[in-house]
Every structure is written in C-alpha cells, then in structure tokens.
C-alpha cells in the first residue's frame, strides 16, 4: 500500500470513526403502562404478495445479517475464480444518506435511506432493480457530531410487513405489497429517549407475534440534561420493549439500561426463547414471551463516548460479546441463575483477544472470524478459537471490514469498497479472489464504484450478492442462474 493511500485512509478513518456505529442501570420488572402510540391502525395489510423473479433456490435475507442473524448463508455453488469468472453486475441503485444495507424477501429488495428532510423506504424487484413502490416521512434528525443523518438500521421483513426504525426514533410498519402504512410509533417522544451520540442504531427483531425494539428511554427528570450527557442519564424501564407486530401495541418492557448500536438477537436457550441486547452498559438477556426473567452482565469501557455496536454471537448456550473501546471480548454461558463467564479479556491488559467495532464476528466450526480494531489503520482480520479466544492468525492492512459466510468462504467487505473472497481456514489466511468494482470516467480512467464508507456486511439472497457504498447499492450475480 503506497504512502499516499495510507495517509488518506488514516485521516479519513479518524474523521469518520465516530460515525461508524450503525451501524449499568437497575433492572426493572416487566411493565405495561405507557403513553398511547401517536398512531395505530388495526387494519391488517393484505396477505404477503406473491414471489417475484425466477430464482427459487436459496434463501431470503429479511433482516440484518440474514435469516438467522449470524451473517451466514446456506447457499452453495458460488463463483470462486474471480480472475476468470468474476461476479457480473446485474443492477445498481443510487441511495441517499444512511449506513445500512437493505433486506430481501419474496423477490423484493427493500432499502431505507434519507433524502433531504425525508426518510425514504423503497422496494425494488430483487433481480432487476425495477422500482415497485416508495414510502416517505419527514425527519428532522441532526447528528450530534455532524455526520450522516440517515438511518442506521436495516429493514425487517416478516409475514408481508416491513418494519423500519429511523435515526430519529420513528418506527413504521408498512405493507410489503405496496408500502401502505399499517402503524407507526414515535419511540423517542413516547419513551423519553435522550439522543444517543449517533441517534438510533439498533435494528429490531421479530419472534413469533412480537416485535422487539431496543429503546432505552429516560424519566422526565432527565429530559433537560442536554445533548451528549448520557453519563448522567438514568433509565425508565424501556431498554427492551416488546410490541405486537400487527398493531404496534406494547406487550411488555424491561430494564433501565440505555440503548446501544448493537442490534437485537434472538436465541433458544434453556428450552426458552430469549432476546439478547448488548446495551450501552452490557449484555441483557430477557425471556421473550413475558420479559419477566432477565439477566445482566456489565461490559463497557468507562469513557463517556464508548459504545457497544457488535451483535452477540450465539452457539448453544454460549454467547460471545465484543467491543473496541476497552474491555474487549467475553464468552458467557446463560444459566437459570444468570450469566456465567467462560473466558474474558483481562481488565488491565492492553492485549485483547478480540475488539470488534460495528462488525459482528462469524462463527465457523469452533472458530470465530472478525475484524478487530477501532480505527482503519489498526484494524486486523483475526481468527480466534471459540472455546478460549486463543488467536489463530491475524492479518493487518485490510482496513475495517465486515464478513458474510457462504459455501466455505468468507465475503470480506473492506470499508473502502474492496471485496475479497477468503477460504475458511483456521490455520492460515487464504485469499482466493479480490474484486474492485469500478466504472470508466469521461477521460477513460476508472474510479471506484463503491465510495467510502462501506460499513454494511454483504447480503446474499437467491444467488445474488448485494454490497453498499456511500451513495449506491450494487447487485452482482454470485451464483450463476440455472
């Protein structure tokens, strides 16, 4: 890497580090009283629309990190010789502000972004990029540090509905068929949310007939604290709120923890369904059906500006959490009595096993692969052993990157747009392909198609690969159509 590029990446990384998040209070028992939603309709949307397109093999990707929220695709038959058979571009979509990539279901790609003073949701034919419908609402969100004002959360698609959670805290439920509004709630207003450093950034999750949202509101006494004073804020029992996914009505809420940028994760442990939230102060596990059983494990750097952003990784009854501002990583086991530590980075050690930023690790056969490091210039791609966190290998100079596992390979998306194909191997780093998407300029030179920052993990659905840069989404054919 030449000296000019190193300097450019270093300076850009410092300026944008804060914006990269897409993106211990006293626990409270489940409560049901809450201010009425600003708008609710009980009209059911039409039945889920018919599937579009010709590609029937493979899976939908209906939420952040895929159908199981683990960044893993079960599809096979990918192109691996990118020198001779690189994935061709199928379509491109210009996008507005925002960090997240879209989701897919029933042959539709749904994207959430911002244009001017409006947040925008668009549905496209996933195979052709043809526009199907569009929904907009007004937003006045202003980032505390002057960065991107668009949404950080990916759309969540479930049973013919689309849920979008904006940076300002507006939660909308739309019909997948035509974008019609089903219900909406202003969570920031209703629950008294003090603006976090980069707004709302935790993607909700659906389980059964409930939609779980990390909100983290504060009582009336804290409303005049002012922006950026989260160290003085307290909670009001709304760290996790369970809503009826059809009407938006509250089922229960729990915990005084404030919100983070880590998206919610569901898990089935101890013969029960759980919602896991890596909140601002640590890991919260809540029994999904009632919210009455909950366990908390504190894990956060003490500095005011530190945040938790990487999603928990679940294997069996064990949960891996990681952050990049201080503590590092911890492996926990969920028991009926609470969280039990399997291993954790030493508190006072400067050497940490894993320090993920916004990216979420991928687990494969007893090993974890992830980008570790807070800034562009010190990030390393690492492989560590699941059972004890022991480092297997580490590769620098790949920038901060996000991973998606498919067909024995890792799609590695660097933040400057470079896409690598890596062979899964815990014994050594194996790069088998590299793709730099470019387009010709009027002078005949070629410029990158994906501009910085590229912080969203690649999406793979029915053989198509979706990647996002600052101003566009590109769809490529990763698996040739039969």
N, C-alpha and C positions, 0 to 999 in steps of 0.2 A: 504494500500500500504506500503510495507516494506521500511525501511530507505535506503537500498542499491539502490532500484529501483528509489526512489525519487531523490537521489544524481545523479544517472546515467542520468535520464531524465533532471534534471536541467542543468547539464554540457553540455549534447548534445544539449539541446534547446538553450543555449547561443551561442554555436559554430555555430549552423545551422540557427539561426534566420534570418540572412541576406539573406540566400539562399532560404527562404521560399516563395518568391514572384514569383509566376508562371506568376501557377504560375498559377503669372498671367501676361500672355503676352497681348499685344494689339491685339484685334481681327482684322483679315483681311478679306476683301470681297473675294468671290469665284474667283479663278484664273484658267487659263487653260494652261499657258505656263509651260513646264517642260522639263528637259533633256529627250531625247528619251530613251525608255527602252533598256537594253542591249540585249534583245532577245524577239521577239514577232513572233508568227505564227498565222495566221488566220484560219489554218486548224481546223475544228470542230472535236471534239472527236466523236467516234461512239455514237449512241443512248445509253441511260442508259441500262446497262446489265439487264438480267432477274434476278428476285429474287432467291436467293439460300435458301435451307433449307425447313423444314416442318412447322415451326412456323409462322403462318399468323396472329394470334391475337396479338394485341399490336402495339407499335409504334417504328419507327426508332429513333435513338438518334444521329442526324447528326452533332452536334456541341457541344461546351462546354455548360454544364448544360441543354442539351436536346432541343427538338424541339421548345420550347418557351423561351429558355434561362433563365429559372426560377428555375431549379432544381426540377421540378415537373413531375411525371409520372402519366398518367391517367389509367394505367393498374391496374387490380384487381385480387384477388384470390391468394395472396402471402402466403407462409408458415409463420405461426406466432408462432407455438410451436417449437422453436428451440431446446428444450431439447429432444423431441421425434422425431422431423421431421426437422432436420437442413438442409439447402440448400446443396445438394451434389455438389462436384467439378466436372465440365464437362471437362475442359481442362486448361492448364497453358501455358504461353508464357514467356520465358526469354527475358528481354529487356535491352537495354543499358542506357546510360545517358539520363536525362530528368526528368521533373516533371509531365508532363501532362498525362492524360489517353486518350485512343483512342475514336473514334466515330464509329457509325454503320449506315448502310443503305443497303437496298436490300440484306439482309442476309450476309453482309460483315462487318468485324471489321477491321478498318484501324488504325494503330499505327505509331507514329512518335517518333524517338529516335536518338541517336548518338552512333556510334561505332568507336573508334579511331578518325581519321581525316575525317570521313564521317558522314553526316546526312543520316538517313535511313527512308524510308516510306515503310510499309508492309501492305498488305491486306490479311486477313485470312477469311475462312469460319466462320461466327459468331457462328455457332452451334457446330462445330467440332474442330476448331482451325487449320484446314488444310491450309497450305500456298498456296496463289493464285498468288501473284506477289510481286516484290520488286523494289524500286527505290532508288538510292543513289546520293548524290552530295558532293563535297568536302567542308569542312568548317574549318576555322582557328580560330574560336571564342575562346577567352580565358576570363574566368570570372574575373572581376576586383578584386574580393575578394578570388579567388582561389577555388571557389565552382564548382558545377556541370556545365559542358559545353554543356549539351544537350538542346533540345527545351523546352520551357515553354508553348507553345500554342498547343491546341488540333487541329486535322484536322477538316476542314469544308467541308462537303459533300453536293453538290447541283446539281441536274439535270445531273448526270453522270460525275461530275467533283469533284476532291479533291483539296482543297487549303491548303497548309502548309506554315507556317511562322516561319522561324528558328530564333534562338537566335542571329545570326549574321545579320539578316535583309533580308535574301533571301526569296522571295515569289515565290512559284511554284504553277502552276495549272497542275494537272495530270488527265488523264482519269481513271475513276473508274474501267472500264472494264479490263484494262491491265497495268495501271501505266505509259502509254506513256505520254511524256511531251507535254503539249499544249502551255504554255507560262511561262516565268519567268521574274522576275524583282529584281534587287539588290537595294532595297529601301534605305539602308544605304548610298550607294555610290551616287545614283541619287538625293537624297534629303538632303544630308549632315548631317546625323544623328550622333550626338556625343554619344558615348556609354554610356548608362544608367548603373546604378550600377550592374544589373544582365542581361544585354542585352535586347533583345526584348521579351516582355511577354504578349502582348495584342492580344488575338485571334480575327481575323477579323470576319465580319458578312456579309451575303448576304441578300439583299432585292430587289425583282424584278430582273432586269438585271444588278444590280450594286453590286460590292464587296467593302465594306468599310473597310479601314485599318487605325489604329492609327499609325502614323509615327513620327511626331514631329521633323522635321529636323531643322537645323540652317544655317544661311548665311555663306558665305565664310570667312567673317571676324572673325568668331568664331571657325574656324576649327583647329586653333593652340592652343586652350585653354588647351588641355591636358585632360587626363582621370580623371573623378571624379569631374570636376569643373562645374557641372550643375547649380550652383547658379549664375554663370557669363554668362551662355549661353542665347541667345535670339532665337526666332523662325523665321521661314521663310514662314509662312502661310500654313504649311503642317501638322497641328495637326491631322486632318482627311482628308484622300484622298479617293475619290470615283473613282473606276476603272470599266471599262466594264468587267463584269465577264467572257466574252467569249474570249476577246483579250488581256486584261490587260492594255488597253489604258486608260489614265486619263480622267475623266469626269469633275471633279472639285476638289478643295482643299480649306481648310479654317482654320483660327486661327493660332496664333503664340504660342500656348501652346505646351509644350514638352510632350512626351509620358509618360505613366504610365504603371502599370501592371494590370490594370483593363480592362477586355475585353469589347468590344463594345456591346451595347444593342440597339435594335430597339423598337419603341413604336408608337402606333397610338393615337395621342392626338390632340385636336382642329381640327378634321377632316383632319389631315395630318399625313404623316409618318415622324418620326423623328429618327435620330441616336443620341444616348446619349453616351458621352465619359467622364468618370471620369478621367480626365487628371492629369498630375503631379500637376497642380495648382488648380484644381477644376472641377466642373461639366459643361460640354459644351453640349448644345442641338442644333442640326443642322437639318434643314429641308432636308429630304433625297433626294428629287427629284433634287433640284438645289443647295443646300448648301448656298443659299443667306440669309436665315433667321437663325440667330443664337443667342443664349442667353448663358451667362456665369455666374456661381456662384462660387466665390473663396472659397476653402475649403481644407486646407492643413496645417500640422504642419510646423513651420518656420525653423526647423532644416534641415541642408543640406541633411542628409541621409534619411529623411522621404519620404515615397512613398504612393500612393494610389493604392490599389490592388483589393479590393472587388468590384464586379459589382453592378451597381444601381439596385434597386428593384422597379418595376413599378406596381401601382394599380390605374386604372383610369387615372386621370390627375396628380396624386401624385407620387413623386419619392423619395425613401429613399437612402441616401448615408451614408457610414460609413467608418472610418479608425481607426488605432490603435496607432498612434504616438502622438496624442494631441487633436485635435478638437472633435473627437468622431463622433456623428451622427447628421444628419439634415434631416428633412422632408420638401420637397419643392413641390410647385404646379406650373405647367407650364401654363403660360397665354400668351396672344398675346403680352403683354408688357415685358415679361421676367419671371424670377423665383420669386416666392412669398414664403416666409418662413412660414411654418405651425407650426413647432417647431424645436428647435435646442438645442444641449447641450450648456450650458453656457461656454463662452470662458475661464473664470478664475476658473471654478470649477474643482476639482480633481475627482469628481464623475461624470461619464458619463453613459448615458443610454445604449449605445452600442458602442463597439470598435472592429470591425471585422478586421482581418488581411488579409489573402488571400482568406478566405472562404466567400461565398455570402449567406446572410440570405434567409430563405424560409418563404414566407407569406402564412398563412392559416386562412381564416375566421376572419380577423381583428386582427390577432396576428402574430408576427414575431419570428422565432426561429433561433438562430445563436450562434456560438462560439465567445465569446468576450474576448479579451486579446492578448497582444503582444507576450508573452512567454509561453512556455509549463507549467511552474509552476504557472502562474497566470491566465490561461485561464479558463473561466466559460462558461457552456452552459446556455443560457438565453432565456427566453420568455418575450417579451415586447409587449405592446399594440400598434397597428399601429397608432391610431389617436393621441396619445400624448407621446408615448415612455415610458409609465409607466411600471416599472418592475413587472412582474407577479411571476416569480420564477427564481432561479439561482442555478446551481449545479457545484461545483468545482471538480478538480481532474479527469476530463475526458480527459485531455490534449487538445491541439488544435485539432479541429475536423471539418469535412465537412458533410453537410447534403443533403439527397435526399428524397423527399416526395413521398410516394406511398401507396395507399389503406388505408388511415387513419393512416399511420405510418411514422416515420422518420428513414431512414437508417443513422446511425451515425458512420462515419469512423474516428477513432482516429488515430493520427499520428504515433503510434507505432504498428498499424495493427489490433487493436481490433475493431470488428464490433458489434455495438449494434442495436437492434430494439426497438424503442421507440413508445409508443402510443401517438398520438397527443392529448394534453390536456393542455389548457392554465391555468388550476387551479393547476396542480401539475406535477412533473416529474414522468413518468411511464416507466420503463424499463421492457419490456416483453420478451426479448431474448438477448443473447450475444454469439458471435462466435469468437473464436480464431483459425485461420487457422494454423495448424502445420503439420510437417512431421517427421517421425521417422528417427533417425540417426543410424549409424552403431552400436552404443553402446546401442541402444534400447531407448534412451531418445528422447524426441520430441522437435523440435526447431520451432520457428515462421516461417511461410511460407512467410509472408509479412514483409520485413525489413523496418526500419526507413530510410527515411521519407515517410509516407503515406499521401500525401497532396492533392490528387485528390478526388473530390466528386464521390461517386459510380454512375455507369451508369446502367440503367435498360432498356432493349430493348427486346421486344417479350418474356417476362418472364425470360430472362437471366440477371444475375447480374454480372457486371464486376468491379473488385476492383484492385488497383495497389499499390505495394510497391516499394522499391528502385530498385529491379532488376527483377521484374516479374509482369505480369498481371494474375489474376486468374478469370476464368469464372465459375459461380455457377448457378444452377437452382433454382431461387426464386419462380417461379410459375410452378407447375407441368404441363407437357405437357398433352394435352387431348388425 
